[in-house]
């Protein structure tokens, strides 16, 4: 059984929008490296700050920030996106539903730990609402593992 390929190949992957190498493409290494940079930023996503409004003066390579609705300076117009400092420039990615990021303590977030990103607006809580950040739905603590029952022969 053979499946037919689409007439035109998409330029990006459906879930992470990673760029595909295209037939007869020149400088394939550029596209490949772009995809690796995106994966490096998104896999095991860790935010330096959540609801950040102003870029730091000297960000570390790979530093990632969850932006507030109306950030300023180099982040202006990128509200609600992720800002990643890579190769001496800001790269912006839009979080998709289901993405989660680790927010370490001391980052200014109301709740620390894992945060869902890309949630629908109806899931957002107003700023200052106790218990949750206003741009995410925080993951509940993990459920303790149930003791294993012995297997009966």
DSSP file (Angstrom, degrees, kcal/mol; ACC not computed):
  #  RESIDUE AA STRUCTURE BP1 BP2  ACC     N-H-->O    O-->H-N    N-H-->O    O-->H-N    TCO  KAPPA ALPHA  PHI   PSI    X-CA   Y-CA   Z-CA
    1    1 A X              0   0    0      0, 0.0     2,-0.5     0, 0.0     0, 0.0   0.000 360.0 360.0 360.0 126.5    0.0    0.0    0.0
    2    2 A X        -     0   0    0      0, 0.0     2,-0.4     0, 0.0     0, 0.0  -0.940 360.0-146.0-118.9 133.3    1.5    3.3   -1.0
    3    3 A X        -     0   0    0     -2,-0.5     2,-0.3     1,-0.0     0, 0.0  -0.779  22.9-124.1 -94.5 139.7    0.5    6.7    0.2
    4    4 A X        -     0   0    0     -2,-0.4     2,-0.2     1,-0.1     3,-0.1  -0.589  20.8-124.6 -84.0 145.2    0.7    9.5   -2.3
    5    5 A X        -     0   0    0     -2,-0.3    -1,-0.1     1,-0.1     4,-0.1  -0.555  34.9 -95.6 -82.6 150.6    2.8   12.6   -1.4
    6    6 A X        -     0   0    0     -2,-0.2    -1,-0.1     1,-0.1     3,-0.1  -0.292  30.8-118.0 -63.4 153.7    1.1   16.0   -1.6
    7    7 A X  S    S+     0   0    0      1,-0.2     2,-0.4    -3,-0.1    -1,-0.1   0.904 103.0  30.8 -59.7 -43.0    1.6   18.0   -4.8
    8    8 A X  S    S-     0   0    0      0, 0.0     2,-0.3     0, 0.0    -1,-0.2  -0.970  84.9-132.9-120.0 134.0    3.4   20.7   -2.9
    9    9 A X        -     0   0    0     -2,-0.4    -2,-0.0     1,-0.1     2,-0.0  -0.611  26.9-113.2 -81.9 141.0    5.5   20.1    0.2
   10   10 A X        -     0   0    0     -2,-0.3    -1,-0.1     1,-0.1     3,-0.0  -0.349  14.2-137.5 -68.2 156.5    5.0   22.4    3.2
   11   11 A X  S    S+     0   0    0      8,-0.1     9,-2.8     1,-0.1     2,-0.3   0.669  83.0  35.0 -88.3 -18.4    7.9   24.7    4.1
   12   12 A X  B    S-A   19   0A   0      7,-0.3     7,-0.2     9,-0.0     2,-0.1  -0.936  88.6 -99.0-135.7 158.3    7.5   24.1    7.8
   13   13 A X     >  -     0   0    0      5,-2.2     4,-1.0    -2,-0.3    -2,-0.1  -0.420  34.6-123.3 -71.8 151.6    6.6   21.3   10.2
   14   14 A X  T  4 S+     0   0    0      1,-0.1    -1,-0.1     2,-0.1    -2,-0.0   0.810 100.2  36.0 -71.3 -30.2    3.0   21.4   11.5
   15   15 A X  T  4 S+     0   0    0      1,-0.1    -1,-0.1     3,-0.0    81,-0.1   0.914 133.0  16.5 -93.7 -45.9    3.6   21.5   15.3
   16   16 A X  T  4 S-     0   0    0      2,-0.1    -2,-0.1    80,-0.0     3,-0.1   0.419  92.9-124.3-108.3  -0.4    6.8   23.5   15.9
   17   17 A X     <  +     0   0    0     -4,-1.0     2,-0.3     1,-0.2    -3,-0.1   0.860  46.2 172.5  56.6  37.7    7.0   25.3   12.5
   18   18 A X        -     0   0    0      1,-0.1    -5,-2.2    20,-0.0    -1,-0.2  -0.593  37.6-108.8 -74.3 136.3   10.5   24.0   12.0
   19   19 A X  B     -A   12   0A   0     -2,-0.3    -7,-0.3    -7,-0.2     2,-0.2  -0.467  30.5-141.5 -71.8 135.3   11.8   24.8    8.5
   20   20 A X        -     0   0    0     -9,-2.8     2,-0.4    -2,-0.2    -1,-0.1  -0.610  20.2-109.9 -88.3 152.5   12.1   21.9    6.1
   21   21 A X        -     0   0    0     -2,-0.2     2,-0.3    10,-0.1    -1,-0.0  -0.696  39.1-144.7 -75.9 134.1   14.9   21.4    3.7
   22   22 A X    >   -     0   0    0     -2,-0.4     3,-1.8     4,-0.1   -11,-0.0  -0.742  23.1 -91.4-104.0 150.6   13.4   22.0    0.2
   23   23 A X  T 3  S+     0   0    0     -2,-0.3     3,-0.1     1,-0.3    -1,-0.1  -0.314 111.6   7.4 -57.5 139.0   14.4   20.2   -3.0
   24   24 A X  T 3  S+     0   0    0      1,-0.2     2,-0.3    -3,-0.0    -1,-0.3   0.691  92.4 158.0  62.1  21.2   17.1   22.0   -4.9
   25   25 A X    <   -     0   0    0     -3,-1.8     3,-0.4     1,-0.0    -1,-0.2  -0.580  36.2-135.0 -77.1 135.4   17.6   24.4   -2.0
   26   26 A X  S    S+     0   0    0     -2,-0.3    -4,-0.1     1,-0.2     4,-0.1  -0.565  83.0  17.9 -82.7 154.3   20.9   26.3   -1.8
   27   27 A X    >>  +     0   0    0     -2,-0.2     3,-1.6     1,-0.1     4,-0.9   0.912  68.1 176.4  51.2  54.4   22.7   26.6    1.5
   28   28 A X  H 3> S+     0   0    0     -3,-0.4     4,-2.4     1,-0.3     5,-0.2   0.782  71.6  69.6 -57.9 -28.0   20.7   23.8    3.2
   29   29 A X  H 3> S+     0   0    0      1,-0.2     4,-2.6     2,-0.2    -1,-0.3   0.813  92.7  57.9 -62.8 -29.3   22.9   24.2    6.3
   30   30 A X  H <> S+     0   0    0     -3,-1.6     4,-2.0     2,-0.2    -1,-0.2   0.943 109.7  42.4 -66.1 -47.3   21.3   27.6    7.0
   31   31 A X  H  X S+     0   0    0     -4,-0.9     4,-2.0     2,-0.2   -12,-0.2   0.913 114.9  50.9 -64.6 -43.3   17.8   26.1    7.2
   32   32 A X  H  X S+     0   0    0     -4,-2.4     4,-2.1     1,-0.2    -2,-0.2   0.927 110.7  48.2 -61.0 -45.9   19.0   23.1    9.2
   33   33 A X  H  X S+     0   0    0     -4,-2.6     4,-2.3     1,-0.2    -1,-0.2   0.856 108.0  55.5 -65.2 -34.9   20.8   25.4   11.7
   34   34 A X  H  X S+     0   0    0     -4,-2.0     4,-2.0     2,-0.2    -1,-0.2   0.920 108.7  47.8 -61.9 -43.4   17.6   27.5   12.0
   35   35 A X  H  X S+     0   0    0     -4,-2.0     4,-2.4     1,-0.2    -2,-0.2   0.898 110.8  51.2 -64.9 -40.6   15.6   24.4   13.0
   36   36 A X  H  X S+     0   0    0     -4,-2.1     4,-2.6     2,-0.2    -2,-0.2   0.892 108.3  52.0 -64.5 -39.0   18.3   23.4   15.5
   37   37 A X  H  X S+     0   0    0     -4,-2.3     4,-1.7     2,-0.2    -1,-0.2   0.912 110.4  48.7 -62.4 -42.1   18.2   26.8   17.1
   38   38 A X  H  X S+     0   0    0     -4,-2.0     4,-2.1     2,-0.2     5,-0.2   0.930 112.5  47.6 -64.0 -44.8   14.4   26.6   17.4
   39   39 A X  H  X S+     0   0    0     -4,-2.4     4,-2.7     1,-0.2    -2,-0.2   0.908 109.0  54.4 -61.7 -41.5   14.6   23.1   19.0
   40   40 A X  H  < S+     0   0    0     -4,-2.6    -1,-0.2     1,-0.2    -2,-0.2   0.860 112.7  43.9 -60.8 -35.7   17.4   24.3   21.4
   41   41 A X  H  < S+     0   0    0     -4,-1.7     5,-0.3    -5,-0.2    -1,-0.2   0.840 120.9  37.9 -77.2 -33.9   15.1   27.1   22.6
   42   42 A X  H >< S+     0   0    0     -4,-2.1     3,-1.1    -5,-0.1     2,-0.3   0.789  90.9  88.3 -95.3 -30.4   11.9   25.1   22.9
   43   43 A X  T 3< S+     0   0    0     -4,-2.7     3,-0.1     1,-0.3     0, 0.0  -0.578 111.5   1.4 -74.9 129.3   12.9   21.6   24.2
   44   44 A X  T 3  S-     0   0    0     -2,-0.3    -1,-0.3     1,-0.2    57,-0.1   0.933  97.9-149.7  56.8  48.6   12.9   21.7   28.0
   45   45 A X    <   -     0   0    0     -3,-1.1    57,-2.8    55,-0.3     2,-0.4  -0.240  20.8-178.1 -56.8 125.5   11.7   25.3   27.8
   46   46 A X  E     -b  102   0B   0     -5,-0.3     2,-0.4    55,-0.2    18,-0.4  -0.996  13.2-149.2-129.8 126.0   12.9   27.5   30.7
   47   47 A X  E     -b  103   0B   0     55,-2.9    57,-0.8    -2,-0.4    18,-0.2  -0.792  11.3-156.4 -98.3 136.3   12.0   31.1   31.1
   48   48 A X  S    S-     0   0    0     16,-3.6     2,-0.3    -2,-0.4    17,-0.2   0.836  86.0  -0.5 -72.4 -34.2   14.2   33.7   32.7
   49   49 A X  E     -e   65   0C   0     15,-0.6    17,-2.7    59,-0.1     2,-0.4  -0.987  66.8-136.8-154.1 154.0   11.1   35.8   33.4
   50   50 A X  E    S+     0   0C   0     57,-0.6    17,-0.1    -2,-0.3    18,-0.1  -0.933  88.7  11.7-116.1 138.6    7.4   35.6   32.8
   51   51 A X  E    S-     0   0C   0     15,-0.5    16,-0.3    -2,-0.4    -1,-0.2   0.865  86.2-179.6  61.0  38.5    5.4   38.7   31.7
   52   52 A X  E     -e   67   0C   0     14,-2.8    16,-2.7    -3,-0.3    -1,-0.2  -0.413  18.2-177.7 -69.6 144.7    8.6   40.5   30.9
   53   53 A X        +     0   0    0      1,-0.3    19,-3.5    14,-0.2     2,-0.4   0.640  63.7  40.9-117.1 -23.9    8.2   44.0   29.6
   54   54 A X  S    S-     0   0    0     17,-0.2    -1,-0.3    20,-0.1    19,-0.1  -0.994  80.7-117.7-133.4 132.4   11.8   45.3   28.9
   55   55 A X        -     0   0    0     17,-0.4    19,-0.0    -2,-0.4     2,-0.0  -0.352  36.1-109.2 -65.4 145.8   14.7   43.4   27.4
   56   56 A X        -     0   0    0      1,-0.1     3,-0.5    -2,-0.0    -1,-0.1  -0.360  20.2-125.1 -69.4 156.9   17.8   43.0   29.6
   57   57 A X  S    S+     0   0    0      1,-0.3     2,-0.2    -2,-0.0    -1,-0.1   0.853 102.6  20.8 -73.4 -34.2   20.9   45.0   28.7
   58   58 A X  S    S-     0   0    0      2,-0.0    -1,-0.3     0, 0.0     2,-0.1  -0.613  80.6-173.2-135.2  75.2   23.2   41.9   28.6
   59   59 A X        -     0   0    0     -3,-0.5     2,-0.2    -2,-0.2     3,-0.1  -0.371  26.9-115.0 -70.0 148.5   21.2   38.7   28.0
   60   60 A X    >   -     0   0    0      1,-0.1     3,-2.4    -2,-0.1    25,-0.2  -0.503  44.2 -86.1 -75.8 150.6   22.9   35.4   28.2
   61   61 A X  T 3  S+     0   0    0      1,-0.3    25,-0.2    -2,-0.2    -1,-0.1  -0.390 118.0  15.7 -57.7 128.0   23.1   33.3   25.0
   62   62 A X  T 3  S+     0   0    0     23,-3.6    -1,-0.3     1,-0.3    24,-0.1   0.385  85.8 153.7  87.2  -2.5   19.9   31.3   24.8
   63   63 A X    <   -     0   0    0     -3,-2.4    22,-2.6    22,-0.3     2,-0.4  -0.383  26.9-159.7 -61.8 135.0   18.0   33.3   27.5
   64   64 A X  E     - F   0  84C   0    -18,-0.4   -16,-3.6    20,-0.2   -15,-0.6  -0.965   8.9-169.6-125.9 135.5   14.3   33.1   26.9
   65   65 A X  E     -eF  49  83C   0     18,-2.5    18,-2.6    -2,-0.4     2,-0.6  -0.971  21.7-136.2-126.9 136.4   11.6   35.4   28.2
   66   66 A X  E     - F   0  82C   0    -17,-2.7   -14,-2.8    -2,-0.4   -15,-0.5  -0.838  36.7-136.0 -86.5 119.4    7.8   35.1   28.2
   67   67 A X  E     -e   52   0C   0     14,-2.6    13,-0.4    -2,-0.6   -14,-0.2  -0.505   4.5-126.9 -87.4 146.4    6.6   38.5   27.1
   68   68 A X    >   -     0   0    0    -16,-2.7    12,-1.5    -2,-0.2     3,-0.6  -0.109  41.3 -90.5 -71.7 179.0    3.8   40.6   28.6
   69   69 A X  T 3  S+     0   0    0     10,-0.3    10,-0.3     1,-0.3     2,-0.2   0.838 119.7  26.1 -65.6 -34.0    1.0   42.0   26.5
   70   70 A X  T 3  S+     0   0    0      8,-0.1    -1,-0.3     9,-0.1     6,-0.1  -0.562  78.4 175.8-132.7  70.1    2.7   45.3   25.7
   71   71 A X    <   -     0   0    0     -3,-0.6     6,-0.5     4,-0.3   -17,-0.2  -0.269  18.4-137.5 -72.2 164.8    6.5   44.9   26.0
   72   72 A X    >   +     0   0    0    -19,-3.5     3,-2.0     4,-0.2   -17,-0.4  -0.551  54.6  11.0-116.4 178.3    8.8   47.9   25.1
   73   73 A X  G >  S+     0   0    0      1,-0.3     3,-1.9     2,-0.2   -19,-0.0  -0.243 130.0   1.2  56.9-129.3   12.1   48.6   23.3
   74   74 A X  G 3  S+     0   0    0      1,-0.3    -1,-0.3   -19,-0.0   -20,-0.1   0.660 137.1  54.1 -65.4 -14.4   13.4   45.7   21.2
   75   75 A X  G X  S+     0   0    0     -3,-2.0     3,-1.9   -22,-0.2    -4,-0.3   0.420  76.9 133.3 -97.7   0.2   10.4   43.7   22.2
   76   76 A X  T <  S+     0   0    0     -3,-1.9    -4,-0.2     1,-0.3    -6,-0.1  -0.228  74.2  17.0 -55.7 136.0    7.7   46.2   21.1
   77   77 A X  T 3  S+     0   0    0     -6,-0.5    -1,-0.3    -8,-0.1    -5,-0.1   0.495 102.1  95.5  81.8   4.0    4.9   44.7   19.1
   78   78 A X    X   +     0   0    0     -3,-1.9     3,-1.8    -7,-0.1   -11,-0.2   0.081  52.0 160.8-113.4  22.4    5.8   41.1   20.2
   79   79 A X  T 3   +     0   0    0    -10,-0.3   -10,-0.3     1,-0.3   -11,-0.1  -0.102  65.2  13.7 -50.9 136.7    3.3   40.9   23.1
   80   80 A X  T 3  S+     0   0    0    -12,-1.5    15,-0.5   -13,-0.4    -1,-0.3   0.455 104.8 109.8  79.5   1.5    2.5   37.4   24.4
   81   81 A X  S <  S-     0   0    0     -3,-1.8   -14,-2.6   -13,-0.3     2,-0.4  -0.435  73.5-102.9-100.8 176.7    5.3   35.7   22.5
   82   82 A X  E     -FG  66  93C   0     11,-3.3    11,-2.0   -16,-0.2     2,-0.5  -0.867  27.4-153.9 -97.7 134.6    8.6   34.2   23.6
   83   83 A X  E     -FG  65  92C   0    -18,-2.6   -18,-2.5    -2,-0.4     2,-0.5  -0.955  13.1-173.7-110.1 122.3   11.8   36.2   23.1
   84   84 A X  E     -FG  64  91C   0      7,-3.1     7,-2.8    -2,-0.5     2,-0.8  -0.969  19.6-140.8-120.5 126.5   15.0   34.2   22.7
   85   85 A X  E     + G   0  90C   0    -22,-2.6   -23,-3.6    -2,-0.5     2,-0.4  -0.778  38.4 157.1 -87.8 109.7   18.4   35.7   22.6
   86   86 A X  E >   - G   0  89C   0      3,-2.6     3,-0.8    -2,-0.8    -2,-0.1  -0.997  61.1  -6.3-139.1 131.2   20.4   33.8   20.0
   87   87 A X  T 3  S-     0   0    0     -2,-0.4    -1,-0.1     1,-0.2     3,-0.1   0.897 127.5 -54.7  53.4  47.2   23.4   34.8   18.0
   88   88 A X  T 3  S+     0   0    0      1,-0.2     2,-0.3    -3,-0.1    -1,-0.2   0.747 122.2  84.3  62.8  28.9   23.3   38.5   19.3
   89   89 A X  E <  S-G   86   0C   0     -3,-0.8    -3,-2.6    -5,-0.1     2,-0.4  -0.986  79.9-105.5-152.8 158.0   19.7   39.0   18.2
   90   90 A X  E     -G   85   0C   0     -2,-0.3     2,-0.4    -5,-0.2    -5,-0.2  -0.742  28.3-165.9 -87.0 131.0   16.2   38.5   19.5
   91   91 A X  E     -G   84   0C   0     -7,-2.8    -7,-3.1    -2,-0.4     2,-0.4  -0.942   9.7-150.8-111.9 139.7   14.2   35.7   17.9
   92   92 A X  E     +G   83   0C   0     -2,-0.4     2,-0.4    -9,-0.2    -9,-0.2  -0.939  14.7 179.8-118.4 132.4   10.4   35.6   18.6
   93   93 A X  E     -G   82   0C   0    -11,-2.0   -11,-3.3    -2,-0.4     2,-0.6  -0.974  25.5-129.6-128.5 144.2    8.2   32.5   18.7
   94   94 A X        -     0   0    0     -2,-0.4   -13,-0.1   -13,-0.2     2,-0.1  -0.831  27.6-126.9 -93.9 119.6    4.5   32.3   19.4
   95   95 A X        -     0   0    0     -2,-0.6     2,-0.2   -15,-0.5    23,-0.1  -0.394  23.5-143.8 -66.3 142.2    3.7   29.7   22.0
   96   96 A X    >   -     0   0    0      1,-0.1     3,-2.1    -2,-0.1    21,-0.2  -0.684  33.0 -77.6-103.4 157.5    1.1   27.1   20.9
   97   97 A X  T 3  S+     0   0    0      1,-0.3    21,-0.2    -2,-0.2    22,-0.1  -0.271 118.2  26.3 -54.2 134.8   -1.6   25.6   23.1
   98   98 A X  T 3  S+     0   0    0     19,-0.7    -1,-0.3     1,-0.4    20,-0.1   0.192  85.9 131.2  96.5 -16.0   -0.2   22.8   25.3
   99   99 A X  E <   - C   0 117B   0     -3,-2.1    18,-3.6    18,-0.5    -1,-0.4  -0.421  38.1-163.5 -68.1 146.0    3.3   24.2   25.5
  100  100 A X  E     - C   0 116B   0     16,-0.3     2,-0.4    -3,-0.1   -55,-0.3  -0.965   6.6-166.2-130.7 150.2    4.8   24.4   29.0
  101  101 A X  E     - C   0 115B   0     14,-2.4    14,-2.3    -2,-0.3     2,-0.5  -0.984  22.1-123.1-135.1 146.0    7.7   26.3   30.4
  102  102 A X  E     -bC  46 114B   0    -57,-2.8   -55,-2.9    -2,-0.4     2,-0.6  -0.760  21.5-164.3 -86.4 130.0    9.7   26.1   33.6
  103  103 A X  E     -bC  47 113B   0     10,-2.1    10,-2.1    -2,-0.5   -55,-0.1  -0.950  16.1-142.9-115.5 109.3    9.8   29.4   35.5
  104  104 A X    >   -     0   0    0    -57,-0.8     3,-1.1    -2,-0.6     5,-0.3  -0.237  29.5 -86.9 -71.8 160.2   12.5   29.2   38.2
  105  105 A X  T 3  S+     0   0    0      1,-0.2    -1,-0.1     2,-0.1     6,-0.0  -0.301 113.5  34.8 -62.5 150.0   12.1   30.9   41.6
  106  106 A X  T 3  S+     0   0    0      3,-0.2    -1,-0.2    -3,-0.1    -2,-0.1   0.568  83.1 112.9  82.1   9.7   13.1   34.5   41.7
  107  107 A X  S <  S-     0   0    0     -3,-1.1   -57,-0.6     2,-0.1    -2,-0.1   0.469  90.0-108.8 -93.9  -1.6   11.9   35.2   38.2
  108  108 A X  S    S+     0   0    0      1,-0.3     2,-0.2   -59,-0.1    -3,-0.1   0.457  71.9 138.6  91.4  -0.1    9.0   37.5   39.2
  109  109 A X        -     0   0    0     -5,-0.3    -1,-0.3     1,-0.1    -3,-0.2  -0.536  57.5-132.8 -79.5 147.0    6.2   35.1   38.4
  110  110 A X  S    S+     0   0    0     -2,-0.2     2,-0.4     1,-0.1    -1,-0.1   0.899  96.8  29.6 -65.0 -40.9    3.3   34.8   40.8
  111  111 A X  S    S-     0   0    0      2,-0.1     2,-0.2    -6,-0.0    -1,-0.1  -0.952  81.2-148.9-118.8 140.8    3.5   31.0   40.7
  112  112 A X        +     0   0    0     -2,-0.4     2,-0.3    -3,-0.1    -8,-0.2  -0.670  55.3  45.0-106.6 163.6    6.7   29.1   40.1
  113  113 A X  E    S+C  103   0B   0    -10,-2.1   -10,-2.1    -2,-0.2     2,-0.3  -0.809 101.5   2.7 107.7-149.8    7.2   25.8   38.4
  114  114 A X  E     -C  102   0B   0     -2,-0.3    25,-1.3   -12,-0.2     2,-0.4  -0.553  63.1-172.4 -79.6 136.1    5.6   24.6   35.2
  115  115 A X  E     -CD 101 138B   0    -14,-2.3   -14,-2.4    -2,-0.3     2,-0.3  -0.985  21.9-126.3-127.9 137.8    3.4   27.0   33.3
  116  116 A X  E     -C  100   0B   0     21,-0.9     2,-0.3    -2,-0.4   -16,-0.3  -0.627  28.1-160.2 -79.3 141.1    1.2   26.4   30.3
  117  117 A X  E     +C   99   0B   0    -18,-3.6   -19,-0.7    -2,-0.3   -18,-0.5  -0.819  64.5  31.5-117.4 159.5    1.8   28.7   27.4
  118  118 A X  S    S+     0   0    0     -2,-0.3   -21,-0.2    17,-0.2    -1,-0.2   0.706  77.0 163.0  71.2  19.4   -0.4   29.6   24.5
  119  119 A X        -     0   0    0     16,-0.4    -1,-0.2    -3,-0.2     5,-0.1  -0.350  46.6 -94.1 -70.0 152.5   -3.7   29.1   26.4
  120  120 A X    >   -     0   0    0      1,-0.1     3,-2.3     3,-0.1     4,-0.4  -0.293  35.3-110.8 -63.5 151.8   -6.9   30.5   25.0
  121  121 A X  G >  S+     0   0    0      1,-0.3     3,-1.4     2,-0.2    -1,-0.1   0.810 117.1  64.7 -55.6 -31.6   -7.8   33.9   26.3
  122  122 A X  G 3  S+     0   0    0      1,-0.3    -1,-0.3     3,-0.0    -2,-0.1   0.715  98.8  55.0 -67.1 -18.1  -10.7   32.4   28.2
  123  123 A X  G <  S+     0   0    0     -3,-2.3    -1,-0.3     2,-0.1     2,-0.2   0.535  87.0 101.7 -90.3  -6.9   -8.2   30.5   30.3
  124  124 A X    <   -     0   0    0     -3,-1.4     2,-0.3    -4,-0.4    11,-0.2  -0.534  62.6-145.1 -80.1 143.0   -6.3   33.7   31.4
  125  125 A X        -     0   0    0      8,-0.5     3,-0.1    11,-0.3    11,-0.1  -0.783  29.2 -95.4-102.7 151.3   -6.9   35.1   34.8
  126  126 A X    >   -     0   0    0     -2,-0.3     3,-1.9     1,-0.1    -1,-0.1  -0.268  54.1 -85.0 -61.7 151.6   -6.9   38.9   35.5
  127  127 A X  T 3  S+     0   0    0      1,-0.3    -1,-0.1     7,-0.1     3,-0.1  -0.286 116.0  24.8 -55.7 138.8   -3.6   40.3   36.7
  128  128 A X  T 3  S+     0   0    0      1,-0.3     2,-0.4     4,-0.1    -1,-0.3   0.417  79.9 145.4  85.7  -1.5   -3.3   40.0   40.5
  129  129 A X    X   -     0   0    0     -3,-1.9     3,-1.1     3,-0.1    -1,-0.3  -0.570  53.1-119.8 -69.6 122.5   -5.6   37.0   40.8
  130  130 A X  T 3  S+     0   0    0     -2,-0.4    -1,-0.1     1,-0.2     3,-0.0  -0.294  89.3  26.9 -63.5 147.3   -4.2   34.9   43.6
  131  131 A X  T 3  S+     0   0    0    -21,-0.1     2,-0.3    -3,-0.0    -1,-0.2   0.041 115.2  49.0  96.6 -26.6   -3.2   31.4   42.8
  132  132 A X  S <  S-     0   0    0     -3,-1.1    -4,-0.1     5,-0.1     2,-0.1  -0.991  79.4-111.2-144.5 151.9   -2.4   31.7   39.1
  133  133 A X    >   -     0   0    0     -2,-0.3     3,-0.9     1,-0.1    -8,-0.5  -0.472  35.2-121.9 -71.1 154.9   -0.4   33.9   36.8
  134  134 A X  T 3  S+     0   0    0      1,-0.2    -7,-0.1   -10,-0.1    -1,-0.1   0.564 106.7  48.7 -82.3  -3.9   -2.6   35.9   34.5
  135  135 A X  T 3  S+     0   0    0    -11,-0.2   -16,-0.4    -9,-0.1     2,-0.3   0.283 114.7  30.4-113.7  10.0   -1.2   34.6   31.3
  136  136 A X    <   -     0   0    0     -3,-0.9     2,-0.5   -13,-0.1   -11,-0.3  -0.948  68.4-118.7-153.6 173.0   -1.2   30.9   32.1
  137  137 A X        -     0   0    0     -2,-0.3   -21,-0.9   -21,-0.3     2,-0.1  -0.975  40.3-135.0-117.9 113.3   -2.9   28.0   33.8
  138  138 A X  B     -D  115   0B   0     -2,-0.5     2,-0.2   -23,-0.2   -23,-0.2  -0.373  19.1-110.6 -73.4 144.9   -0.4   26.5   36.2
  139  139 A X        -     0   0    0    -25,-1.3   -25,-0.1    -2,-0.1    -1,-0.1  -0.502  32.8-118.8 -72.6 139.1    0.0   22.8   36.4
  140  140 A X        -     0   0    0     -2,-0.2     3,-0.1     1,-0.1    -1,-0.1  -0.359  43.8 -81.1 -71.3 157.8   -1.2   21.2   39.6
  141  141 A X        -     0   0    0      1,-0.1    -1,-0.1    -2,-0.1     3,-0.1  -0.267  62.3 -88.2 -57.2 149.7    1.3   19.3   41.7
  142  142 A X        -     0   0    0      1,-0.1     2,-0.4    -3,-0.1    -1,-0.1  -0.260  40.9-112.0 -62.4 147.0    2.0   15.8   40.5
  143  143 A X        -     0   0    0     -3,-0.1    -1,-0.1     1,-0.1     3,-0.1  -0.643  39.4-106.8 -77.0 131.4   -0.3   13.1   41.8
  144  144 A X        -     0   0    0     -2,-0.4    -1,-0.1     1,-0.1     2,-0.1  -0.288  40.4-101.4 -59.8 144.0    1.6   10.7   44.0
  145  145 A X        -     0   0    0      1,-0.1     2,-0.3    -3,-0.0    -1,-0.1  -0.392  34.2-121.5 -65.8 140.5    2.3    7.3   42.4
  146  146 A X        -     0   0    0      1,-0.1    -1,-0.1    -3,-0.1     3,-0.1  -0.612  34.8 -99.2 -80.6 142.8    0.0    4.5   43.5
  147  147 A X        -     0   0    0     -2,-0.3     2,-0.2     1,-0.1    -1,-0.1  -0.348  43.6-108.4 -61.2 141.9    1.8    1.5   45.1
  148  148 A X        -     0   0    0      1,-0.1     2,-0.4    -3,-0.0    -1,-0.1  -0.481  25.7-134.0 -72.9 139.1    2.2   -1.3   42.6
  149  149 A X        -     0   0    0     -2,-0.2    -1,-0.1     1,-0.1     3,-0.0  -0.760  29.9-104.3 -90.2 138.2    0.1   -4.3   43.1
  150  150 A X        -     0   0    0     -2,-0.4     2,-0.4     1,-0.1    -1,-0.1  -0.326  36.2-113.9 -61.8 143.3    1.8   -7.7   42.8
  151  151 A X        -     0   0    0      2,-0.0     2,-0.4     1,-0.0    -1,-0.1  -0.659  26.2-135.5 -79.8 128.0    1.2   -9.5   39.6
  152  152 A X              0   0    0     -2,-0.4    -1,-0.0     1,-0.1    -3,-0.0  -0.701 360.0 360.0 -84.9 131.9   -0.8  -12.7   40.2
  153  153 A X              0   0    0     -2,-0.4    -1,-0.1     0, 0.0    -2,-0.0   0.513 360.0 360.0 -67.8 360.0    0.6  -15.7   38.2
